[in-house]
Amino acid sequence: MVTRTKKNAEPSDVVGVSRAASARRLAEQLRRPLFAWWDVHARTLPWRDGRTSPWGVLVCEVMSQQTQMGRVVPYWTAWMERWPDAAALAAAPRADVLEAWGRLGYPRRALRLQECARVVAAECHDELPRDYATLTALPGIGDYTASAVLSFAYGERIAVVDTNIRRVLSRVFLGEESLGGAASALERALADVVLPSDAQASATWNQAVMELGALVCTAKQPACDDCPLRERCRFLAAGRPRLGERRTRPRQRFAGTDRQVRGIVMQALRELPADAHGVLSREAAGRLWPDGVQLDRCIASLDEDGLIEIVDGHGVRLPR
């Protein structure tokens, strides 16, 4: 199994020795129906089943952070046709990278991905590393992305922990609702405990559990009647306690926020007509949002983040 650099307690100690043994036995019983469901219902996505390179898997994982998978497919396809490897992306103009990112949101991810590409191209001979420590040392690559690349691209035995996987494992093995937020030590340890010992089976397990969470064991309205694990699901047996409940936190709004204004500015730059020569004039920018003070603040923050450039006459453009 791939080892992470941080020293953690043994998963069985975190989960509890007795409960860990029970979870392992249950996982072995669930593997066959889960894998059978996966064989029939897994979505055909262009980065699955060896259809792309490890770099393509990494691009998919970065794009799909906080973005629905269905929205990612056309962007990923166009992106990989244009920049099929790290070296190609590393050499691309930043303006082209931001334009290609389109409406995926959080455009700083695009620039971080290009930073990552430059390191991979220059220091790793254009080959994505296959060890955890080196992957997480790359710009913008955290635990989840590194684990997903190692499992899905390289077939290594490593637990992948995302929101969908946490929800399924918590419900099925603990009989509890996953309340969101950062993954707890118990949730991470449980993912390690129930992971199949065989590397190939572990990769299938990670993908199948994730897909089940996306399509069946959803947050608010799980389709329990269609779930291949329903006969042994402890959450269902307990009457689905606290279904859909989340951790208490202030509700995030979008309308009227700086994030909305920044997105409007970026979209206007991506949609400039050819005769604008890539520059959004100050006058045109001023028409994008009624609150001039907020607009100026957002333009300044985009410039500070390296997502735009302010040019002579106070116009703005995508960086070059």
C-alpha positions as CSV (number, residue, x, y, z in Angstrom):
1,M,0.0,0.0,0.0
2,V,1.2,3.5,-0.8
3,T,2.3,5.3,2.4
4,R,1.7,8.9,3.1
5,T,4.4,11.1,4.6
6,K,2.6,12.0,7.8
7,K,2.7,9.5,10.6
8,N,-0.7,8.6,11.7
9,A,-2.1,6.1,14.2
10,E,-2.9,2.7,12.9
11,P,-6.4,2.7,11.2
12,S,-7.6,-0.1,13.4
13,D,-6.7,1.9,16.5
14,V,-8.7,4.9,15.3
15,V,-11.7,2.9,14.3
16,G,-11.4,0.4,17.2
17,V,-10.0,-3.1,16.8
18,S,-13.3,-4.9,17.1
19,R,-15.2,-2.5,14.9
20,A,-12.4,-2.6,12.3
21,A,-12.6,-6.4,12.1
22,S,-16.3,-6.2,11.7
23,A,-16.0,-3.5,9.0
24,R,-13.4,-5.7,7.1
25,R,-15.8,-8.7,7.1
26,L,-18.7,-6.5,5.9
27,A,-16.5,-5.0,3.1
28,E,-15.6,-8.5,1.9
29,Q,-19.3,-9.4,1.7
30,L,-20.2,-6.2,-0.1
31,R,-17.5,-6.3,-2.7
32,R,-19.2,-8.7,-5.1
33,P,-22.5,-6.9,-5.3
34,L,-20.8,-3.5,-5.5
35,F,-18.4,-4.6,-8.3
36,A,-21.3,-6.2,-10.2
37,W,-23.2,-2.9,-9.9
38,W,-20.2,-1.0,-11.1
39,D,-19.8,-3.2,-14.2
40,V,-23.3,-2.4,-15.3
41,H,-23.9,1.2,-14.1
42,A,-20.5,3.0,-14.2
43,R,-20.6,6.0,-16.4
44,T,-18.5,5.9,-19.5
45,L,-16.1,8.8,-19.0
46,P,-13.2,9.6,-21.2
47,W,-10.6,9.4,-18.4
48,R,-11.6,6.0,-17.1
49,D,-10.4,2.5,-17.9
50,G,-7.0,3.4,-19.2
51,R,-8.4,5.8,-21.9
52,T,-6.0,8.6,-20.9
53,S,-2.6,9.1,-19.4
54,P,-1.9,9.7,-15.7
55,W,-1.6,13.4,-16.6
56,G,-5.1,13.3,-18.1
57,V,-6.4,11.8,-14.8
58,L,-4.8,14.6,-12.9
59,V,-6.4,17.2,-15.1
60,C,-9.8,15.6,-14.6
61,E,-9.4,15.5,-10.8
62,V,-8.3,19.2,-10.7
63,M,-11.2,20.2,-13.0
64,S,-13.8,18.3,-11.0
65,Q,-13.0,19.9,-7.6
66,Q,-16.3,21.7,-6.6
67,T,-17.6,21.0,-10.1
68,Q,-20.2,18.4,-11.3
69,M,-18.6,15.7,-13.4
70,G,-21.1,16.2,-16.2
71,R,-19.9,19.8,-16.7
72,V,-16.3,18.7,-16.7
73,V,-16.4,16.3,-19.7
74,P,-16.5,18.8,-22.6
75,Y,-13.9,21.1,-21.0
76,W,-11.6,18.2,-20.3
77,T,-12.0,16.8,-23.8
78,A,-11.2,20.1,-25.4
79,W,-8.3,20.8,-23.0
80,M,-6.6,17.4,-23.6
81,E,-6.9,17.8,-27.3
82,R,-5.2,21.1,-27.1
83,W,-2.6,20.3,-24.4
84,P,-2.3,16.5,-24.1
85,D,0.6,16.5,-21.7
86,A,2.3,18.7,-19.1
87,A,4.9,20.0,-21.5
88,A,2.2,21.3,-23.9
89,L,0.3,23.1,-21.1
90,A,3.5,24.5,-19.6
91,A,4.3,26.3,-22.9
92,A,0.7,27.7,-23.4
93,P,0.0,31.4,-23.0
94,R,-1.8,32.1,-19.7
95,A,-4.6,33.9,-21.5
96,D,-5.3,30.8,-23.5
97,V,-5.3,28.7,-20.4
98,L,-7.8,31.0,-18.7
99,E,-10.0,31.1,-21.8
100,A,-10.1,27.4,-22.0
101,W,-11.1,27.1,-18.4
102,G,-14.3,28.8,-19.3
103,R,-17.1,28.5,-16.8
104,L,-15.6,25.8,-14.6
105,G,-15.2,28.3,-11.8
106,Y,-12.3,29.1,-9.5
107,P,-10.0,30.1,-12.4
108,R,-6.9,30.1,-10.1
109,R,-7.1,26.3,-10.4
110,A,-6.2,26.7,-14.1
111,L,-3.1,28.7,-13.3
112,R,-2.1,26.3,-10.5
113,L,-2.5,23.5,-12.9
114,Q,-0.2,25.2,-15.4
115,E,2.3,25.8,-12.5
116,C,2.1,22.1,-11.8
117,A,2.7,21.3,-15.5
118,R,5.8,23.4,-15.6
119,V,7.3,21.5,-12.7
120,V,6.4,18.1,-14.2
121,A,7.8,19.1,-17.6
122,A,11.0,20.6,-16.3
123,E,11.8,18.4,-13.3
124,C,10.0,15.1,-13.9
125,H,10.8,14.6,-17.6
126,D,7.1,15.2,-18.5
127,E,6.2,12.1,-16.5
128,L,3.7,12.4,-13.6
129,P,5.3,11.0,-10.4
130,R,3.9,7.9,-9.0
131,D,4.7,8.3,-5.3
132,Y,2.6,10.2,-2.8
133,A,5.3,12.5,-1.4
134,T,6.4,13.8,-4.8
135,L,2.9,14.3,-6.0
136,T,1.8,16.3,-3.0
137,A,4.9,18.5,-3.4
138,L,3.6,19.6,-6.8
139,P,1.8,23.0,-7.0
140,G,-1.9,22.7,-6.2
141,I,-1.9,19.0,-5.6
142,G,-3.3,17.9,-2.2
143,D,-4.0,14.6,-0.6
144,Y,-7.2,13.8,-2.5
145,T,-5.7,14.5,-6.0
146,A,-2.5,12.6,-5.3
147,S,-4.4,9.6,-3.9
148,A,-6.8,9.6,-6.9
149,V,-3.9,9.7,-9.4
150,L,-2.1,6.8,-7.6
151,S,-5.3,4.7,-7.5
152,F,-7.0,5.5,-10.8
153,A,-4.0,6.1,-13.0
154,Y,-1.3,3.8,-11.5
155,G,-3.5,1.2,-9.8
156,E,-1.7,1.6,-6.5
157,R,-3.4,0.5,-3.3
158,I,-4.3,3.7,-1.5
159,A,-7.6,4.9,0.0
160,V,-9.2,7.8,-1.9
161,V,-11.4,10.0,0.4
162,D,-13.8,12.4,-1.2
163,T,-17.3,13.6,-0.2
164,N,-19.1,10.8,-2.0
165,I,-16.9,8.0,-0.6
166,R,-17.1,9.4,3.0
167,R,-20.9,9.5,2.8
168,V,-21.2,5.9,1.5
169,L,-18.7,4.4,4.0
170,S,-20.2,6.3,6.9
171,R,-23.7,5.2,6.1
172,V,-23.0,1.6,5.2
173,F,-20.3,0.7,7.9
174,L,-21.1,3.1,10.8
175,G,-24.9,3.6,10.3
176,E,-24.4,7.3,10.5
177,E,-24.9,10.3,8.3
178,S,-21.7,12.0,7.1
179,L,-22.1,15.6,8.1
180,G,-19.7,17.1,5.6
181,G,-16.9,19.5,6.4
182,A,-13.3,18.2,6.5
183,A,-12.8,14.5,6.7
184,S,-12.4,13.3,10.3
185,A,-9.7,10.9,11.5
186,L,-12.4,8.2,11.9
187,E,-13.6,8.6,8.3
188,R,-10.0,8.4,6.9
189,A,-9.2,5.4,9.1
190,L,-12.4,3.6,8.0
191,A,-11.5,4.2,4.3
192,D,-8.1,2.5,5.0
193,V,-9.7,-0.4,7.0
194,V,-12.2,-1.4,4.4
195,L,-9.9,-1.0,1.3
196,P,-9.3,-4.4,-0.4
197,S,-5.8,-5.7,0.1
198,D,-5.4,-6.4,-3.6
199,A,-4.2,-3.3,-5.5
200,Q,-6.4,-3.9,-8.6
201,A,-9.5,-4.5,-6.5
202,S,-8.7,-1.5,-4.3
203,A,-8.8,0.8,-7.4
204,T,-12.1,-0.7,-8.5
205,W,-13.4,-0.3,-4.9
206,N,-12.5,3.4,-4.8
207,Q,-14.2,4.1,-8.1
208,A,-17.2,2.1,-7.4
209,V,-17.9,3.6,-4.0
210,M,-17.4,7.1,-5.4
211,E,-19.8,6.3,-8.3
212,L,-22.4,4.9,-5.9
213,G,-22.3,8.0,-3.9
214,A,-22.7,10.2,-7.0
215,L,-25.5,8.2,-8.5
216,V,-27.4,6.3,-5.8
217,C,-26.3,7.1,-2.2
218,T,-26.8,10.8,-2.7
219,A,-26.8,13.4,0.0
220,K,-30.5,14.4,0.3
221,Q,-32.5,11.7,-1.6
222,P,-30.6,8.4,-1.7
223,A,-32.2,5.8,-4.0
224,C,-31.9,3.1,-1.4
225,D,-34.2,0.7,-3.3
226,D,-31.7,0.7,-6.2
227,C,-28.6,0.3,-4.0
228,P,-26.6,-2.9,-4.3
229,L,-25.6,-2.6,-0.7
230,R,-29.1,-2.1,0.8
231,E,-29.3,-5.6,2.3
232,R,-26.4,-4.9,4.6
233,C,-26.4,-1.1,5.0
234,R,-26.4,-0.2,8.6
235,F,-27.8,3.3,7.9
236,L,-30.8,1.9,6.1
237,A,-31.4,-0.7,8.8
238,A,-31.3,2.1,11.4
239,G,-34.0,4.1,9.6
240,R,-31.7,6.5,7.9
241,P,-31.1,8.7,11.0
242,R,-30.4,12.4,10.4
243,L,-30.7,12.0,6.6
244,G,-29.4,15.0,4.8
245,E,-28.3,16.8,7.9
246,R,-25.1,18.9,7.5
247,R,-22.8,20.6,10.0
248,T,-24.2,23.9,11.1
249,R,-22.4,26.8,9.4
250,P,-23.4,30.1,7.8
251,R,-25.2,29.7,4.5
252,Q,-23.0,30.7,1.6
253,R,-24.7,33.1,-0.8
254,F,-23.4,33.9,-4.3
255,A,-25.6,36.7,-5.7
256,G,-23.9,40.0,-5.1
257,T,-20.7,38.6,-3.8
258,D,-17.2,39.5,-5.0
259,R,-17.0,36.0,-6.3
260,Q,-19.9,36.7,-8.7
261,V,-18.4,40.0,-9.8
262,R,-15.0,38.4,-10.4
263,G,-16.7,35.8,-12.5
264,I,-18.6,38.4,-14.6
265,V,-15.3,40.2,-15.3
266,M,-13.5,36.9,-16.4
267,Q,-16.4,35.9,-18.6
268,A,-16.5,39.3,-20.3
269,L,-12.8,38.9,-21.1
270,R,-13.3,35.5,-22.5
271,E,-16.1,36.7,-24.8
272,L,-14.3,39.8,-26.1
273,P,-14.9,40.4,-29.9
274,A,-11.8,40.1,-32.1
275,D,-11.7,43.9,-32.8
276,A,-11.2,44.5,-29.1
277,H,-7.7,43.1,-29.4
278,G,-8.1,41.3,-26.1
279,V,-8.6,44.4,-24.0
280,L,-11.7,45.3,-22.1
281,S,-11.8,49.1,-21.9
282,R,-12.4,50.8,-18.6
283,E,-15.7,52.1,-19.9
284,A,-16.9,48.7,-20.9
285,A,-15.8,47.2,-17.6
286,G,-17.7,49.9,-15.7
287,R,-20.9,48.7,-17.3
288,L,-20.5,45.1,-16.0
289,W,-21.6,45.9,-12.4
290,P,-23.5,48.8,-10.9
291,D,-21.4,49.1,-7.7
292,G,-18.2,50.8,-8.9
293,V,-16.4,50.5,-5.6
294,Q,-17.0,46.7,-5.5
295,L,-16.1,46.4,-9.2
296,D,-12.8,48.2,-8.7
297,R,-12.0,46.0,-5.6
298,C,-12.7,42.9,-7.6
299,I,-10.6,44.0,-10.6
300,A,-7.8,44.8,-8.2
301,S,-8.0,41.4,-6.6
302,L,-8.1,39.6,-10.0
303,D,-4.9,41.5,-10.9
304,E,-3.3,40.6,-7.6
305,D,-4.1,36.9,-8.2
306,G,-2.5,37.0,-11.6
307,L,-5.8,36.3,-13.4
308,I,-5.9,39.6,-15.4
309,E,-3.6,42.5,-16.3
310,I,-4.4,46.2,-16.0
311,V,-3.1,48.0,-19.1
312,D,-2.7,51.6,-20.2
313,G,-5.9,53.5,-20.0
314,H,-7.0,51.3,-17.1
315,G,-8.4,48.6,-19.4
316,V,-8.0,45.0,-18.5
317,R,-7.0,41.8,-20.4
318,L,-6.2,38.2,-19.7
319,P,-2.5,37.8,-18.7
320,R,0.1,37.2,-21.4
